[in-house]
Amino acid sequence: MNRFKHNRHSTRLKGYDDSKPGYYFVTICVNNRYHLFGKIIKKKMILNKFGKIAEREWLRTKKLRDNVRLDDFVIMPNHLHGIIELTDGRGVLQYAPAIRLKNKFQSPSNNLGAIIRGYKSTVTTQINRINNQPGDQVWQRNYYDHIIQCPNELNRIRKYIRKNPINWNNDTLNE
């Protein structure tokens, strides 16, 4: 357990309202990049019981929130890559603009941060219950996100996600 608090800067785009409809590419890492979710065998990800929890809860996200559609994703030994599409709840709105300033109050439960916090929390609770280790930190603090701004970028990221297990030996998250 890390006893020292580090001053970390936010990875969020300043002034961007991450409850706005659009596509977001997220990466969520396991604490200390520990290989918690399974193994890559013959260039395929084989999920263990914790990986299956991470996958099940990721898929459950779209059932819990009207404004979420899940696109491609992959659970890796020590992280998850996924594309989340936020909608206005009535239908699909395409790509997020480069910058949108907050101009009215939005429920925080519909923004990207709340979605990721909820996901991380439920996965942590279930894994800690199995391990009989309440309070253990499963996830690395924060997460990485990228606003997808055009169809070409969306397709490039989809390919990256699909090929992630194949490229595991060269992955910067494979330590």
Backbone torsions as a table, in degrees:
resi	resn	phi	psi	omega
1	MET	NA	136.8	-178.9
2	ASN	-84.2	118.0	-178.4
3	ARG	-87.7	-13.8	-175.2
4	PHE	-103.1	133.3	176.8
5	LYS	-90.4	129.7	178.0
6	HIS	-101.5	141.2	174.0
7	ASN	-77.3	113.5	-179.5
8	ARG	-114.5	142.9	176.6
9	HIS	-90.0	154.5	-179.1
10	SER	-72.0	142.5	175.4
11	THR	-92.1	-1.3	-178.8
12	ARG	-73.3	148.6	175.7
13	LEU	-73.3	117.7	-174.6
14	LYS	-58.6	128.2	177.7
15	GLY	84.2	-4.2	-178.1
16	TYR	-83.4	134.4	178.9
17	ASP	-91.2	101.2	-175.7
18	ASP	-83.6	22.2	168.4
19	SER	-103.8	-3.6	-179.4
20	LYS	-73.1	145.2	178.4
21	PRO	-58.4	142.4	177.9
22	GLY	156.8	-177.8	179.4
23	TYR	-102.6	137.1	179.7
24	TYR	-131.1	132.5	175.2
25	PHE	-99.3	124.0	-177.8
26	VAL	-122.6	148.2	171.6
27	THR	-129.6	126.7	179.7
28	ILE	-122.2	123.2	-174.9
29	CYS	-105.2	145.7	173.8
30	VAL	-70.9	146.2	178.4
31	ASN	-53.0	132.2	-178.9
32	ASN	57.3	17.5	178.9
33	ARG	54.0	33.4	177.0
34	TYR	-66.6	139.8	-178.9
35	HIS	-80.0	86.2	-171.6
36	LEU	-96.4	-27.2	-166.9
37	PHE	-99.4	-1.8	179.3
38	GLY	140.0	-158.2	-175.6
39	LYS	-136.8	155.4	170.0
40	ILE	-91.5	119.6	177.7
41	ILE	-127.2	123.5	-177.8
42	LYS	51.9	44.8	175.7
43	LYS	64.7	22.4	175.4
44	LYS	-126.3	140.9	177.5
45	MET	-80.4	124.5	176.4
46	ILE	-110.0	110.5	-176.9
47	LEU	-77.9	138.1	169.8
48	ASN	-92.7	-169.3	-176.6
49	LYS	-62.5	-33.6	178.8
50	PHE	-74.2	-37.0	175.4
51	GLY	-63.6	-36.7	177.9
52	LYS	-68.1	-34.6	174.4
53	ILE	-64.4	-46.9	-179.6
54	ALA	-59.9	-41.7	179.3
55	GLU	-67.6	-48.0	-178.7
56	ARG	-59.0	-43.6	-178.3
57	GLU	-71.4	-32.0	175.2
58	TRP	-62.5	-47.2	-179.7
59	LEU	-65.8	-31.2	179.2
60	ARG	-68.8	-22.7	-179.1
61	THR	-53.9	-43.3	-177.6
62	LYS	-69.1	-23.7	178.2
63	LYS	-79.9	-26.3	-176.4
64	LEU	-85.7	-20.6	-173.1
65	ARG	-132.1	124.8	-178.8
66	ASP	-66.2	-24.0	-174.4
67	ASN	-96.1	13.6	-176.0
68	VAL	-118.3	132.3	167.3
69	ARG	-125.1	135.2	178.8
70	LEU	-98.0	136.6	177.1
71	ASP	-105.7	-150.6	-180.0
72	ASP	-61.1	146.8	174.6
73	PHE	-155.7	161.8	175.0
74	VAL	-147.7	134.9	171.1
75	ILE	-93.8	124.8	178.6
76	MET	-109.0	174.0	-178.3
77	PRO	-54.1	-35.0	-175.2
78	ASN	-133.4	15.6	177.9
79	HIS	-164.4	170.3	175.0
80	LEU	-126.4	136.2	168.5
81	HIS	-113.7	135.6	177.3
82	GLY	-156.0	155.1	173.5
83	ILE	-109.2	123.3	176.6
84	ILE	-111.1	132.2	173.3
85	GLU	-107.2	121.5	173.3
86	LEU	-94.6	132.6	178.5
87	THR	-113.9	177.0	177.2
88	ASP	-87.0	7.3	-179.5
89	GLY	88.1	-13.4	180.0
90	ARG	-110.1	-15.9	-177.9
91	GLY	168.8	179.4	-175.8
92	VAL	-81.2	130.8	168.6
93	LEU	-112.7	136.7	-169.5
94	GLN	-69.0	-134.1	-165.3
95	TYR	-78.7	145.8	-179.9
96	ALA	-73.2	140.8	175.3
97	PRO	-71.3	165.4	-177.3
98	ALA	-58.6	-42.5	-179.8
99	ILE	-143.9	133.4	171.1
100	ARG	-133.8	126.2	179.3
101	LEU	-88.2	146.8	177.1
102	LYS	-68.1	128.1	178.9
103	ASN	-129.3	1.1	173.7
104	LYS	-156.9	161.4	-178.8
105	PHE	-69.3	132.5	176.4
106	GLN	-123.9	145.5	176.0
107	SER	-63.8	124.7	-179.3
108	PRO	-65.4	-18.0	-178.2
109	SER	-70.0	-12.8	-179.5
110	ASN	-102.5	3.3	-178.1
111	ASN	-93.3	167.7	-175.6
112	LEU	-60.0	-42.2	-179.5
113	GLY	-59.7	-43.7	179.4
114	ALA	-66.2	-37.4	178.9
115	ILE	-63.8	-46.8	-179.4
116	ILE	-67.0	-42.8	177.8
117	ARG	-58.7	-44.9	179.3
118	GLY	-62.3	-42.8	179.2
119	TYR	-62.4	-51.2	-178.8
120	LYS	-60.6	-39.0	-178.3
121	SER	-64.9	-47.1	-177.9
122	THR	-68.7	-37.8	177.3
123	VAL	-65.2	-44.5	178.8
124	THR	-59.1	-47.5	-179.3
125	THR	-57.9	-45.8	-177.6
126	GLN	-68.0	-42.4	179.4
127	ILE	-66.5	-43.2	-179.8
128	ASN	-65.7	-33.6	177.2
129	ARG	-64.9	-44.3	178.8
130	ILE	-63.0	-42.7	-178.2
131	ASN	-81.1	-5.1	-175.2
132	ASN	53.2	44.4	-178.5
133	GLN	-130.0	66.3	-179.6
134	PRO	-59.0	137.9	177.8
135	GLY	89.0	-6.0	177.6
136	ASP	-65.9	142.8	179.3
137	GLN	-86.8	114.3	-179.9
138	VAL	-88.1	-41.5	-172.4
139	TRP	-104.5	151.0	168.5
140	GLN	-66.1	148.6	178.3
141	ARG	-61.6	140.3	175.9
142	ASN	70.0	-163.8	178.9
143	TYR	-162.8	166.3	177.3
144	TYR	-103.4	138.7	175.3
145	ASP	-139.9	156.1	179.8
146	HIS	-142.4	130.7	177.6
147	ILE	-81.4	121.8	-179.4
148	ILE	-86.9	124.9	-168.8
149	GLN	-110.2	-8.6	-179.5
150	CYS	-156.6	161.4	-178.4
151	PRO	-59.5	-37.7	179.5
152	ASN	-62.8	-40.8	179.0
153	GLU	-66.6	-41.6	177.9
154	LEU	-58.9	-46.2	179.8
155	ASN	-66.2	-37.9	178.0
156	ARG	-63.5	-42.5	-179.6
157	ILE	-69.3	-38.0	175.3
158	ARG	-57.8	-44.9	178.6
159	LYS	-62.6	-42.2	178.5
160	TYR	-58.6	-46.1	-179.7
161	ILE	-62.4	-47.3	-177.6
162	ARG	-63.1	-33.5	-177.6
163	LYS	-91.1	-1.7	-176.3
164	ASN	-55.5	-46.8	178.2
165	PRO	-63.5	-35.8	179.5
166	ILE	-64.9	-35.3	-176.4
167	ASN	-97.0	15.3	-174.0
168	TRP	-54.9	-39.0	-178.1
169	ASN	-62.7	-23.9	179.8
170	ASN	-105.4	4.2	-176.1
171	ASP	-71.6	133.5	179.4
172	THR	-67.7	-18.9	178.5
173	LEU	-88.4	-1.7	177.6
174	ASN	-94.1	93.7	-178.9
175	GLU	-107.2	NA	NA
